Amino acid sequence: MRDNLQEWQAGLRFKLESLIKAKTFKILKGLPLLKVTPRSCKIVLRNKMHTDNIIARYKAKVIIQGFE
């Protein structure tokens, strides 16, 4: 993973921008004064491969931990 840091950052940036654009995710800084409870999340990084084991893309998935 450390070899392809720019590719992973681009994959994560693409995923976060799509979630923010869909208005399903918001990055909060500091303690929010809104009447919402922020949830922690986990980021899962995974390579998507072609059938001949060449990396097709670097996929990031943001998983909300709803058990809190």
PDB file of N, H, CA, C and O in Angstrom:
ATOM      1  N   MET A   1       0.822  -1.196   0.000  1.00  0.00           N
ATOM      2  CA  MET A   1       0.000   0.000   0.000  1.00  0.00           C
ATOM      3  C   MET A   1       0.863   1.256   0.000  1.00  0.00           C
ATOM      4  O   MET A   1       0.476   2.259  -0.599  1.00  0.00           O
ATOM      5  N   ARG A   2       2.001   1.228   0.645  1.00  0.00           N
ATOM      6  H   ARG A   2       2.315   0.413   1.131  1.00  0.00           H
ATOM      7  CA  ARG A   2       2.830   2.423   0.732  1.00  0.00           C
ATOM      8  C   ARG A   2       3.447   2.791  -0.607  1.00  0.00           C
ATOM      9  O   ARG A   2       3.836   3.939  -0.825  1.00  0.00           O
ATOM     10  N   ASP A   3       3.537   1.818  -1.502  1.00  0.00           N
ATOM     11  H   ASP A   3       3.221   0.885  -1.326  1.00  0.00           H
ATOM     12  CA  ASP A   3       4.135   2.089  -2.803  1.00  0.00           C
ATOM     13  C   ASP A   3       3.255   3.002  -3.650  1.00  0.00           C
ATOM     14  O   ASP A   3       3.764   3.782  -4.455  1.00  0.00           O
ATOM     15  N   ASN A   4       1.969   2.910  -3.480  1.00  0.00           N
ATOM     16  H   ASN A   4       1.555   2.276  -2.827  1.00  0.00           H
ATOM     17  CA  ASN A   4       1.020   3.622  -4.337  1.00  0.00           C
ATOM     18  C   ASN A   4       0.210   4.639  -3.534  1.00  0.00           C
ATOM     19  O   ASN A   4      -1.018   4.654  -3.615  1.00  0.00           O
ATOM     20  N   LEU A   5       0.871   5.468  -2.779  1.00  0.00           N
ATOM     21  H   LEU A   5       1.869   5.456  -2.713  1.00  0.00           H
ATOM     22  CA  LEU A   5       0.197   6.396  -1.883  1.00  0.00           C
ATOM     23  C   LEU A   5      -0.685   7.382  -2.643  1.00  0.00           C
ATOM     24  O   LEU A   5      -1.804   7.660  -2.211  1.00  0.00           O
ATOM     25  N   GLN A   6      -0.207   7.914  -3.761  1.00  0.00           N
ATOM     26  H   GLN A   6       0.702   7.688  -4.112  1.00  0.00           H
ATOM     27  CA  GLN A   6      -1.005   8.879  -4.529  1.00  0.00           C
ATOM     28  C   GLN A   6      -2.268   8.233  -5.093  1.00  0.00           C
ATOM     29  O   GLN A   6      -3.322   8.867  -5.119  1.00  0.00           O
ATOM     30  N   GLU A   7      -2.178   6.982  -5.543  1.00  0.00           N
ATOM     31  H   GLU A   7      -1.321   6.466  -5.522  1.00  0.00           H
ATOM     32  CA  GLU A   7      -3.351   6.296  -6.081  1.00  0.00           C
ATOM     33  C   GLU A   7      -4.395   6.041  -5.004  1.00  0.00           C
ATOM     34  O   GLU A   7      -5.594   6.192  -5.236  1.00  0.00           O
ATOM     35  N   TRP A   8      -3.921   5.649  -3.812  1.00  0.00           N
ATOM     36  H   TRP A   8      -2.947   5.527  -3.623  1.00  0.00           H
ATOM     37  CA  TRP A   8      -4.854   5.433  -2.712  1.00  0.00           C
ATOM     38  C   TRP A   8      -5.504   6.739  -2.266  1.00  0.00           C
ATOM     39  O   TRP A   8      -6.699   6.765  -1.975  1.00  0.00           O
ATOM     40  N   GLN A   9      -4.741   7.807  -2.210  1.00  0.00           N
ATOM     41  H   GLN A   9      -3.770   7.786  -2.446  1.00  0.00           H
ATOM     42  CA  GLN A   9      -5.305   9.103  -1.832  1.00  0.00           C
ATOM     43  C   GLN A   9      -6.333   9.561  -2.849  1.00  0.00           C
ATOM     44  O   GLN A   9      -7.370  10.111  -2.478  1.00  0.00           O
ATOM     45  N   ALA A  10      -6.057   9.340  -4.140  1.00  0.00           N
ATOM     46  H   ALA A  10      -5.215   8.893  -4.441  1.00  0.00           H
ATOM     47  CA  ALA A  10      -7.012   9.718  -5.179  1.00  0.00           C
ATOM     48  C   ALA A  10      -8.293   8.890  -5.071  1.00  0.00           C
ATOM     49  O   ALA A  10      -9.387   9.423  -5.255  1.00  0.00           O
ATOM     50  N   GLY A  11      -8.170   7.590  -4.775  1.00  0.00           N
ATOM     51  H   GLY A  11      -7.281   7.157  -4.626  1.00  0.00           H
ATOM     52  CA  GLY A  11      -9.349   6.741  -4.608  1.00  0.00           C
ATOM     53  C   GLY A  11     -10.189   7.155  -3.421  1.00  0.00           C
ATOM     54  O   GLY A  11     -11.417   7.186  -3.505  1.00  0.00           O
ATOM     55  N   LEU A  12      -9.534   7.476  -2.313  1.00  0.00           N
ATOM     56  H   LEU A  12      -8.537   7.451  -2.245  1.00  0.00           H
ATOM     57  CA  LEU A  12     -10.254   7.925  -1.123  1.00  0.00           C
ATOM     58  C   LEU A  12     -10.885   9.291  -1.345  1.00  0.00           C
ATOM     59  O   LEU A  12     -12.017   9.526  -0.920  1.00  0.00           O
ATOM     60  N   ARG A  13     -10.169  10.193  -2.003  1.00  0.00           N
ATOM     61  H   ARG A  13      -9.250  10.002  -2.348  1.00  0.00           H
ATOM     62  CA  ARG A  13     -10.713  11.518  -2.301  1.00  0.00           C
ATOM     63  C   ARG A  13     -11.955  11.416  -3.191  1.00  0.00           C
ATOM     64  O   ARG A  13     -12.934  12.132  -2.977  1.00  0.00           O
ATOM     65  N   PHE A  14     -11.915  10.526  -4.189  1.00  0.00           N
ATOM     66  H   PHE A  14     -11.120   9.944  -4.363  1.00  0.00           H
ATOM     67  CA  PHE A  14     -13.058  10.326  -5.082  1.00  0.00           C
ATOM     68  C   PHE A  14     -14.268   9.826  -4.297  1.00  0.00           C
ATOM     69  O   PHE A  14     -15.385  10.301  -4.504  1.00  0.00           O
ATOM     70  N   LYS A  15     -14.048   8.867  -3.397  1.00  0.00           N
ATOM     71  H   LYS A  15     -13.141   8.481  -3.230  1.00  0.00           H
ATOM     72  CA  LYS A  15     -15.147   8.323  -2.611  1.00  0.00           C
ATOM     73  C   LYS A  15     -15.739   9.365  -1.670  1.00  0.00           C
ATOM     74  O   LYS A  15     -16.961   9.484  -1.578  1.00  0.00           O
ATOM     75  N   LEU A  16     -14.901  10.119  -0.974  1.00  0.00           N
ATOM     76  H   LEU A  16     -13.909  10.022  -1.049  1.00  0.00           H
ATOM     77  CA  LEU A  16     -15.414  11.139  -0.051  1.00  0.00           C
ATOM     78  C   LEU A  16     -16.146  12.246  -0.790  1.00  0.00           C
ATOM     79  O   LEU A  16     -17.171  12.731  -0.309  1.00  0.00           O
ATOM     80  N   GLU A  17     -15.638  12.661  -1.960  1.00  0.00           N
ATOM     81  H   GLU A  17     -14.806  12.267  -2.351  1.00  0.00           H
ATOM     82  CA  GLU A  17     -16.322  13.692  -2.740  1.00  0.00           C
ATOM     83  C   GLU A  17     -17.684  13.205  -3.224  1.00  0.00           C
ATOM     84  O   GLU A  17     -18.640  13.979  -3.253  1.00  0.00           O
ATOM     85  N   SER A  18     -17.784  11.940  -3.603  1.00  0.00           N
ATOM     86  H   SER A  18     -17.007  11.311  -3.580  1.00  0.00           H
ATOM     87  CA  SER A  18     -19.075  11.423  -4.058  1.00  0.00           C
ATOM     88  C   SER A  18     -20.067  11.323  -2.898  1.00  0.00           C
ATOM     89  O   SER A  18     -21.258  11.572  -3.086  1.00  0.00           O
ATOM     90  N   LEU A  19     -19.593  10.961  -1.701  1.00  0.00           N
ATOM     91  H   LEU A  19     -18.626  10.758  -1.548  1.00  0.00           H
ATOM     92  CA  LEU A  19     -20.480  10.911  -0.539  1.00  0.00           C
ATOM     93  C   LEU A  19     -20.938  12.298  -0.117  1.00  0.00           C
ATOM     94  O   LEU A  19     -22.098  12.483   0.250  1.00  0.00           O
ATOM     95  N   ILE A  20     -20.043  13.267  -0.165  1.00  0.00           N
ATOM     96  H   ILE A  20     -19.100  13.117  -0.463  1.00  0.00           H
ATOM     97  CA  ILE A  20     -20.402  14.641   0.198  1.00  0.00           C
ATOM     98  C   ILE A  20     -21.366  15.224  -0.822  1.00  0.00           C
ATOM     99  O   ILE A  20     -22.303  15.934  -0.456  1.00  0.00           O
ATOM    100  N   LYS A  21     -21.145  14.933  -2.097  1.00  0.00           N
ATOM    101  H   LYS A  21     -20.383  14.357  -2.395  1.00  0.00           H
ATOM    102  CA  LYS A  21     -22.034  15.423  -3.164  1.00  0.00           C
ATOM    103  C   LYS A  21     -23.431  14.835  -3.015  1.00  0.00           C
ATOM    104  O   LYS A  21     -24.418  15.515  -3.296  1.00  0.00           O
ATOM    105  N   ALA A  22     -23.531  13.575  -2.575  1.00  0.00           N
ATOM    106  H   ALA A  22     -22.730  13.023  -2.346  1.00  0.00           H
ATOM    107  CA  ALA A  22     -24.821  12.931  -2.370  1.00  0.00           C
ATOM    108  C   ALA A  22     -25.472  13.355  -1.053  1.00  0.00           C
ATOM    109  O   ALA A  22     -26.590  12.938  -0.753  1.00  0.00           O
ATOM    110  N   LYS A  23     -24.775  14.183  -0.264  1.00  0.00           N
ATOM    111  H   LYS A  23     -23.866  14.521  -0.508  1.00  0.00           H
ATOM    112  CA  LYS A  23     -25.244  14.689   1.025  1.00  0.00           C
ATOM    113  C   LYS A  23     -25.537  13.561   2.018  1.00  0.00           C
ATOM    114  O   LYS A  23     -26.497  13.632   2.786  1.00  0.00           O
ATOM    115  N   THR A  24     -24.702  12.522   1.993  1.00  0.00           N
ATOM    116  H   THR A  24     -23.923  12.464   1.369  1.00  0.00           H
ATOM    117  CA  THR A  24     -24.837  11.432   2.954  1.00  0.00           C
ATOM    118  C   THR A  24     -23.685  11.399   3.941  1.00  0.00           C
ATOM    119  O   THR A  24     -23.678  10.577   4.857  1.00  0.00           O
ATOM    120  N   PHE A  25     -22.717  12.277   3.770  1.00  0.00           N
ATOM    121  H   PHE A  25     -22.722  12.946   3.026  1.00  0.00           H
ATOM    122  CA  PHE A  25     -21.521  12.274   4.604  1.00  0.00           C
ATOM    123  C   PHE A  25     -21.053  13.702   4.759  1.00  0.00           C
ATOM    124  O   PHE A  25     -21.084  14.480   3.805  1.00  0.00           O
ATOM    125  N   LYS A  26     -20.619  14.051   5.964  1.00  0.00           N
ATOM    126  H   LYS A  26     -20.594  13.419   6.738  1.00  0.00           H
ATOM    127  CA  LYS A  26     -20.107  15.393   6.216  1.00  0.00           C
ATOM    128  C   LYS A  26     -18.910  15.286   7.141  1.00  0.00           C
ATOM    129  O   LYS A  26     -18.961  14.582   8.149  1.00  0.00           O
ATOM    130  N   ILE A  27     -17.848  15.973   6.807  1.00  0.00           N
ATOM    131  H   ILE A  27     -17.807  16.545   5.987  1.00  0.00           H
ATOM    132  CA  ILE A  27     -16.666  15.993   7.652  1.00  0.00           C
ATOM    133  C   ILE A  27     -16.811  17.150   8.631  1.00  0.00           C
ATOM    134  O   ILE A  27     -16.925  18.306   8.223  1.00  0.00           O
ATOM    135  N   LEU A  28     -16.807  16.835   9.921  1.00  0.00           N
ATOM    136  H   LEU A  28     -16.714  15.896  10.252  1.00  0.00           H
ATOM    137  CA  LEU A  28     -16.977  17.848  10.953  1.00  0.00           C
ATOM    138  C   LEU A  28     -15.631  18.150  11.584  1.00  0.00           C
ATOM    139  O   LEU A  28     -14.820  17.251  11.805  1.00  0.00           O
ATOM    140  N   LYS A  29     -15.404  19.410  11.869  1.00  0.00           N
ATOM    141  H   LYS A  29     -16.063  20.140  11.689  1.00  0.00           H
ATOM    142  CA  LYS A  29     -14.178  19.825  12.546  1.00  0.00           C
ATOM    143  C   LYS A  29     -14.561  20.385  13.900  1.00  0.00           C
ATOM    144  O   LYS A  29     -15.390  21.289  13.998  1.00  0.00           O
ATOM    145  N   GLY A  30     -13.960  19.850  14.932  1.00  0.00           N
ATOM    146  H   GLY A  30     -13.286  19.115  14.853  1.00  0.00           H
ATOM    147  CA  GLY A  30     -14.269  20.317  16.275  1.00  0.00           C
ATOM    148  C   GLY A  30     -15.600  19.759  16.752  1.00  0.00           C
ATOM    149  O   GLY A  30     -16.186  18.902  16.092  1.00  0.00           O
ATOM    150  N   LEU A  31     -16.067  20.226  17.862  1.00  0.00           N
ATOM    151  H   LEU A  31     -15.590  20.923  18.398  1.00  0.00           H
ATOM    152  CA  LEU A  31     -17.332  19.765  18.423  1.00  0.00           C
ATOM    153  C   LEU A  31     -18.492  20.471  17.741  1.00  0.00           C
ATOM    154  O   LEU A  31     -18.597  21.695  17.821  1.00  0.00           O
ATOM    155  N   PRO A  32     -19.359  19.733  17.077  1.00  0.00           N
ATOM    156  CA  PRO A  32     -20.477  20.383  16.387  1.00  0.00           C
ATOM    157  C   PRO A  32     -21.528  20.879  17.370  1.00  0.00           C
ATOM    158  O   PRO A  32     -21.754  20.271  18.416  1.00  0.00           O
ATOM    159  N   LEU A  33     -22.151  21.965  17.028  1.00  0.00           N
ATOM    160  H   LEU A  33     -21.967  22.460  16.179  1.00  0.00           H
ATOM    161  CA  LEU A  33     -23.216  22.516  17.857  1.00  0.00           C
ATOM    162  C   LEU A  33     -24.583  22.121  17.327  1.00  0.00           C
ATOM    163  O   LEU A  33     -25.601  22.626  17.798  1.00  0.00           O
ATOM    164  N   LEU A  34     -24.614  21.220  16.348  1.00  0.00           N
ATOM    165  H   LEU A  34     -23.787  20.809  15.965  1.00  0.00           H
ATOM    166  CA  LEU A  34     -25.871  20.756  15.779  1.00  0.00           C
ATOM    167  C   LEU A  34     -26.488  19.694  16.682  1.00  0.00           C
ATOM    168  O   LEU A  34     -25.826  19.158  17.571  1.00  0.00           O
ATOM    169  N   LYS A  35     -27.752  19.400  16.446  1.00  0.00           N
ATOM    170  H   LYS A  35     -28.289  19.835  15.724  1.00  0.00           H
ATOM    171  CA  LYS A  35     -28.428  18.382  17.239  1.00  0.00           C
ATOM    172  C   LYS A  35     -28.345  17.027  16.538  1.00  0.00           C
ATOM    173  O   LYS A  35     -29.352  16.336  16.387  1.00  0.00           O
ATOM    174  N   VAL A  36     -27.156  16.660  16.119  1.00  0.00           N
ATOM    175  H   VAL A  36     -26.338  17.222  16.242  1.00  0.00           H
ATOM    176  CA  VAL A  36     -26.917  15.355  15.508  1.00  0.00           C
ATOM    177  C   VAL A  36     -25.787  14.678  16.267  1.00  0.00           C
ATOM    178  O   VAL A  36     -24.922  15.335  16.846  1.00  0.00           O
ATOM    179  N   THR A  37     -25.813  13.369  16.251  1.00  0.00           N
ATOM    180  H   THR A  37     -26.515  12.835  15.780  1.00  0.00           H
ATOM    181  CA  THR A  37     -24.759  12.601  16.902  1.00  0.00           C
ATOM    182  C   THR A  37     -23.794  12.113  15.834  1.00  0.00           C
ATOM    183  O   THR A  37     -24.180  11.311  14.984  1.00  0.00           O
ATOM    184  N   PRO A  38     -22.563  12.570  15.856  1.00  0.00           N
ATOM    185  CA  PRO A  38     -21.610  12.099  14.853  1.00  0.00           C
ATOM    186  C   PRO A  38     -21.259  10.635  15.091  1.00  0.00           C
ATOM    187  O   PRO A  38     -21.167  10.186  16.233  1.00  0.00           O
ATOM    188  N   ARG A  39     -21.068   9.909  14.017  1.00  0.00           N
ATOM    189  H   ARG A  39     -21.143  10.274  13.089  1.00  0.00           H
ATOM    190  CA  ARG A  39     -20.692   8.497  14.071  1.00  0.00           C
ATOM    191  C   ARG A  39     -19.261   8.353  13.601  1.00  0.00           C
ATOM    192  O   ARG A  39     -18.810   9.068  12.706  1.00  0.00           O
ATOM    193  N   SER A  40     -18.566   7.440  14.201  1.00  0.00           N
ATOM    194  H   SER A  40     -18.931   6.859  14.928  1.00  0.00           H
ATOM    195  CA  SER A  40     -17.209   7.169  13.731  1.00  0.00           C
ATOM    196  C   SER A  40     -17.298   6.271  12.505  1.00  0.00           C
ATOM    197  O   SER A  40     -18.309   5.608  12.272  1.00  0.00           O
ATOM    198  N   CYS A  41     -16.241   6.264  11.741  1.00  0.00           N
ATOM    199  H   CYS A  41     -15.420   6.803  11.930  1.00  0.00           H
ATOM    200  CA  CYS A  41     -16.248   5.459  10.534  1.00  0.00           C
ATOM    201  C   CYS A  41     -14.899   4.770  10.362  1.00  0.00           C
ATOM    202  O   CYS A  41     -13.904   5.120  10.997  1.00  0.00           O
ATOM    203  N   LYS A  42     -14.907   3.805   9.500  1.00  0.00           N
ATOM    204  H   LYS A  42     -15.715   3.521   8.984  1.00  0.00           H
ATOM    205  CA  LYS A  42     -13.723   3.027   9.200  1.00  0.00           C
ATOM    206  C   LYS A  42     -13.538   3.057   7.691  1.00  0.00           C
ATOM    207  O   LYS A  42     -14.515   2.961   6.947  1.00  0.00           O
ATOM    208  N   ILE A  43     -12.316   3.185   7.235  1.00  0.00           N
ATOM    209  H   ILE A  43     -11.523   3.262   7.839  1.00  0.00           H
ATOM    210  CA  ILE A  43     -12.039   3.225   5.803  1.00  0.00           C
ATOM    211  C   ILE A  43     -11.372   1.914   5.409  1.00  0.00           C
ATOM    212  O   ILE A  43     -10.355   1.522   5.982  1.00  0.00           O
ATOM    213  N   VAL A  44     -11.959   1.247   4.427  1.00  0.00           N
ATOM    214  H   VAL A  44     -12.785   1.565   3.962  1.00  0.00           H
ATOM    215  CA  VAL A  44     -11.435  -0.020   3.932  1.00  0.00           C
ATOM    216  C   VAL A  44     -10.869   0.230   2.538  1.00  0.00           C
ATOM    217  O   VAL A  44     -11.574   0.722   1.658  1.00  0.00           O
ATOM    218  N   LEU A  45      -9.597  -0.110   2.338  1.00  0.00           N
ATOM    219  H   LEU A  45      -9.024  -0.510   3.053  1.00  0.00           H
ATOM    220  CA  LEU A  45      -8.933   0.068   1.048  1.00  0.00           C
ATOM    221  C   LEU A  45      -8.789  -1.296   0.384  1.00  0.00           C
ATOM    222  O   LEU A  45      -8.398  -2.273   1.023  1.00  0.00           O
ATOM    223  N   ARG A  46      -9.113  -1.349  -0.916  1.00  0.00           N
ATOM    224  H   ARG A  46      -9.431  -0.555  -1.435  1.00  0.00           H
ATOM    225  CA  ARG A  46      -9.078  -2.623  -1.621  1.00  0.00           C
ATOM    226  C   ARG A  46      -8.694  -2.404  -3.073  1.00  0.00           C
ATOM    227  O   ARG A  46      -9.122  -1.435  -3.699  1.00  0.00           O
ATOM    228  N   ASN A  47      -7.889  -3.305  -3.603  1.00  0.00           N
ATOM    229  H   ASN A  47      -7.541  -4.093  -3.095  1.00  0.00           H
ATOM    230  CA  ASN A  47      -7.543  -3.273  -5.021  1.00  0.00           C
ATOM    231  C   ASN A  47      -8.622  -3.991  -5.806  1.00  0.00           C
ATOM    232  O   ASN A  47      -9.033  -5.089  -5.430  1.00  0.00           O
ATOM    233  N   LYS A  48      -9.088  -3.389  -6.891  1.00  0.00           N
ATOM    234  H   LYS A  48      -8.754  -2.497  -7.197  1.00  0.00           H
ATOM    235  CA  LYS A  48      -9.972  -4.062  -7.830  1.00  0.00           C
ATOM    236  C   LYS A  48      -9.098  -4.545  -8.970  1.00  0.00           C
ATOM    237  O   LYS A  48      -8.374  -3.760  -9.583  1.00  0.00           O
ATOM    238  N   MET A  49      -9.166  -5.835  -9.254  1.00  0.00           N
ATOM    239  H   MET A  49      -9.754  -6.472  -8.756  1.00  0.00           H
ATOM    240  CA  MET A  49      -8.261  -6.453 -10.207  1.00  0.00           C
ATOM    241  C   MET A  49      -8.983  -6.839 -11.500  1.00  0.00           C
ATOM    242  O   MET A  49     -10.174  -7.150 -11.487  1.00  0.00           O
ATOM    243  N   HIS A  50      -8.251  -6.817 -12.612  1.00  0.00           N
ATOM    244  H   HIS A  50      -7.283  -6.564 -12.623  1.00  0.00           H
ATOM    245  CA  HIS A  50      -8.723  -7.408 -13.854  1.00  0.00           C
ATOM    246  C   HIS A  50      -8.551  -8.917 -13.741  1.00  0.00           C
ATOM    247  O   HIS A  50      -7.970  -9.403 -12.770  1.00  0.00           O
ATOM    248  N   THR A  51      -9.047  -9.657 -14.718  1.00  0.00           N
ATOM    249  H   THR A  51      -9.518  -9.262 -15.507  1.00  0.00           H
ATOM    250  CA  THR A  51      -8.938 -11.116 -14.666  1.00  0.00           C
ATOM    251  C   THR A  51      -7.494 -11.603 -14.784  1.00  0.00           C
ATOM    252  O   THR A  51      -7.187 -12.714 -14.351  1.00  0.00           O
ATOM    253  N   ASP A  52      -6.606 -10.797 -15.357  1.00  0.00           N
ATOM    254  H   ASP A  52      -6.855  -9.895 -15.709  1.00  0.00           H
ATOM    255  CA  ASP A  52      -5.208 -11.200 -15.493  1.00  0.00           C
ATOM    256  C   ASP A  52      -4.328 -10.625 -14.372  1.00  0.00           C
ATOM    257  O   ASP A  52      -3.120 -10.467 -14.547  1.00  0.00           O
ATOM    258  N   ASN A  53      -4.946 -10.313 -13.211  1.00  0.00           N
ATOM    259  H   ASN A  53      -5.927 -10.442 -13.068  1.00  0.00           H
ATOM    260  CA  ASN A  53      -4.261  -9.838 -11.998  1.00  0.00           C
ATOM    261  C   ASN A  53      -3.510  -8.527 -12.173  1.00  0.00           C
ATOM    262  O   ASN A  53      -2.477  -8.317 -11.538  1.00  0.00           O
ATOM    263  N   ILE A  54      -4.009  -7.659 -13.012  1.00  0.00           N
ATOM    264  H   ILE A  54      -4.849  -7.830 -13.528  1.00  0.00           H
ATOM    265  CA  ILE A  54      -3.503  -6.292 -13.123  1.00  0.00           C
ATOM    266  C   ILE A  54      -4.480  -5.400 -12.371  1.00  0.00           C
ATOM    267  O   ILE A  54      -5.694  -5.560 -12.490  1.00  0.00           O
ATOM    268  N   ILE A  55      -3.948  -4.462 -11.601  1.00  0.00           N
ATOM    269  H   ILE A  55      -2.961  -4.332 -11.504  1.00  0.00           H
ATOM    270  CA  ILE A  55      -4.804  -3.591 -10.792  1.00  0.00           C
ATOM    271  C   ILE A  55      -5.633  -2.692 -11.704  1.00  0.00           C
ATOM    272  O   ILE A  55      -5.089  -1.929 -12.503  1.00  0.00           O
ATOM    273  N   ALA A  56      -6.944  -2.790 -11.578  1.00  0.00           N
ATOM    274  H   ALA A  56      -7.386  -3.410 -10.929  1.00  0.00           H
ATOM    275  CA  ALA A  56      -7.858  -1.977 -12.373  1.00  0.00           C
ATOM    276  C   ALA A  56      -8.032  -0.598 -11.735  1.00  0.00           C
ATOM    277  O   ALA A  56      -7.975   0.423 -12.420  1.00  0.00           O
ATOM    278  N   ARG A  57      -8.248  -0.580 -10.404  1.00  0.00           N
ATOM    279  H   ARG A  57      -8.294  -1.410  -9.848  1.00  0.00           H
ATOM    280  CA  ARG A  57      -8.394   0.685  -9.691  1.00  0.00           C
ATOM    281  C   ARG A  57      -8.199   0.450  -8.210  1.00  0.00           C
ATOM    282  O   ARG A  57      -8.227  -0.683  -7.730  1.00  0.00           O
ATOM    283  N   TYR A  58      -8.005   1.526  -7.511  1.00  0.00           N
ATOM    284  H   TYR A  58      -7.982   2.446  -7.901  1.00  0.00           H
ATOM    285  CA  TYR A  58      -7.840   1.500  -6.068  1.00  0.00           C
ATOM    286  C   TYR A  58      -9.156   1.970  -5.465  1.00  0.00           C
ATOM    287  O   TYR A  58      -9.542   3.127  -5.632  1.00  0.00           O
ATOM    288  N   LYS A  59      -9.839   1.083  -4.770  1.00  0.00           N
ATOM    289  H   LYS A  59      -9.525   0.143  -4.634  1.00  0.00           H
ATOM    290  CA  LYS A  59     -11.167   1.391  -4.278  1.00  0.00           C
ATOM    291  C   LYS A  59     -11.141   1.617  -2.773  1.00  0.00           C
ATOM    292  O   LYS A  59     -10.551   0.837  -2.025  1.00  0.00           O
ATOM    293  N   ALA A  60     -11.782   2.682  -2.345  1.00  0.00           N
ATOM    294  H   ALA A  60     -12.261   3.316  -2.952  1.00  0.00           H
ATOM    295  CA  ALA A  60     -11.919   2.993  -0.921  1.00  0.00           C
ATOM    296  C   ALA A  60     -13.388   2.888  -0.560  1.00  0.00           C
ATOM    297  O   ALA A  60     -14.265   3.294  -1.323  1.00  0.00           O
ATOM    298  N   LYS A  61     -13.639   2.336   0.617  1.00  0.00           N
ATOM    299  H   LYS A  61     -12.927   2.006   1.237  1.00  0.00           H
ATOM    300  CA  LYS A  61     -15.009   2.207   1.092  1.00  0.00           C
ATOM    301  C   LYS A  61     -15.071   2.802   2.484  1.00  0.00           C
ATOM    302  O   LYS A  61     -14.236   2.487   3.331  1.00  0.00           O
ATOM    303  N   VAL A  62     -16.043   3.652   2.730  1.00  0.00           N
ATOM    304  H   VAL A  62     -16.722   3.908   2.042  1.00  0.00           H
ATOM    305  CA  VAL A  62     -16.230   4.273   4.047  1.00  0.00           C
ATOM    306  C   VAL A  62     -17.378   3.538   4.735  1.00  0.00           C
ATOM    307  O   VAL A  62     -18.507   3.544   4.246  1.00  0.00           O
ATOM    308  N   ILE A  63     -17.085   2.907   5.867  1.00  0.00           N
ATOM    309  H   ILE A  63     -16.167   2.902   6.264  1.00  0.00           H
ATOM    310  CA  ILE A  63     -18.070   2.120   6.587  1.00  0.00           C
ATOM    311  C   ILE A  63     -18.377   2.826   7.894  1.00  0.00           C
ATOM    312  O   ILE A  63     -17.493   3.048   8.723  1.00  0.00           O
ATOM    313  N   ILE A  64     -19.655   3.179   8.067  1.00  0.00           N
ATOM    314  H   ILE A  64     -20.372   2.999   7.394  1.00  0.00           H
ATOM    315  CA  ILE A  64     -20.089   3.832   9.290  1.00  0.00           C
ATOM    316  C   ILE A  64     -20.293   2.778  10.365  1.00  0.00           C
ATOM    317  O   ILE A  64     -20.936   1.757  10.122  1.00  0.00           O
ATOM    318  N   GLN A  65     -19.757   3.016  11.533  1.00  0.00           N
ATOM    319  H   GLN A  65     -19.235   3.845  11.730  1.00  0.00           H
ATOM    320  CA  GLN A  65     -19.882   2.074  12.630  1.00  0.00           C
ATOM    321  C   GLN A  65     -21.160   2.417  13.399  1.00  0.00           C
ATOM    322  O   GLN A  65     -21.149   3.258  14.298  1.00  0.00           O
ATOM    323  N   GLY A  66     -22.246   1.763  13.039  1.00  0.00           N
ATOM    324  H   GLY A  66     -22.256   1.081  12.308  1.00  0.00           H
ATOM    325  CA  GLY A  66     -23.554   2.097  13.598  1.00  0.00           C
ATOM    326  C   GLY A  66     -23.880   1.433  14.907  1.00  0.00           C
ATOM    327  O   GLY A  66     -24.981   1.611  15.428  1.00  0.00           O
ATOM    328  N   PHE A  67     -22.947   0.666  15.459  1.00  0.00           N
ATOM    329  H   PHE A  67     -22.053   0.522  15.035  1.00  0.00           H
ATOM    330  CA  PHE A  67     -23.227  -0.024  16.714  1.00  0.00           C
ATOM    331  C   PHE A  67     -23.061   0.864  17.918  1.00  0.00           C
ATOM    332  O   PHE A  67     -23.312   0.413  19.036  1.00  0.00           O
ATOM    333  N   GLU A  68     -22.655   2.094  17.750  1.00  0.00           N
ATOM    334  H   GLU A  68     -22.451   2.460  16.842  1.00  0.00           H
ATOM    335  CA  GLU A  68     -22.435   3.002  18.886  1.00  0.00           C
ATOM    336  C   GLU A  68     -23.747   3.455  19.471  1.00  0.00           C
ATOM    337  O   GLU A  68     -23.762   4.223  20.433  1.00  0.00           O
TER     338      GLU A  68
END
